[in-house]
Amino acid sequence: MLARLASRRFLEIRQAFRQSSQASRSLSTALNYHLDSPDNNPDLPWEFSEANKQKVKEILSHYPSNYKQSAVIPLLDLAQQQHGGWLPVSAMNAVAKVIEVAPIRVYEVATFYSMFNRSKVGKYHLLVCGTTPCMIRGSREIEETLLNHLGVKRNEVTSDGLFSVGEMECMPGTQNPKRIKSGPEGGNTTLLTDPKPPPCRDLDAC
C-alpha cells in the first residue's frame, strides 16, 4: 500500500516537472550563474564594517596563516549578515581578497551551499525542503500555499520587503513533516513548528 502510494506520488511529481519548464529551470540552473544588475555587480564598492573587521580577525585566528582559505564559509556568512541576508558579488570579491584566493574559489562555495543567498531576500526568508521525502509528504503544496498567500513567485520578495520563499535541500529531519525554515534579517535560521500535511487551503491551515 505504501509502495503504491509512493510510486503514484513520484509519477505526479515527474508529470508536474514536465509540464512546467520554468519550474524545472528554477530547480536547477537558475541559481548557478550571475548576471550583473545595478545593485549587484563587481564595480560596486563593498567592505566589511569596522566592527566586522574585528570579527574577521577573530575568525582568521582559528586557522593557520597559510590556510586562510579555510575561513571562507564563516567569512561569507559574516558578509551575508552585514548585507541584509544576501551576498552581492562585490562582497564575495571582498572575502576572496581577505583570504587571498581567486574570486572563483569563493564563488564555488557560495553557489554550492543553499545557506548563501546571491540575490535579495526578505527580512524573513522562508525555505521549503525540496528533497524527495518532503515532496512525497506534500512540501510542494505547502510552498504553493505560501507563494499564493504572499503573492510572489519563488525567490521574489514581497513589496514590503518582509518575506521571500526559497528552496532548501537536505533539511534536518526530512523524514518528518518539518519542512519550513525561517530566519530574521542576517540569516540565523530557526525551524518552524510542523506544518500540517496537505490539503492546505490557506496559510493558517498549514
Disulfide bonds with the S-S distance in Angstrom:
none
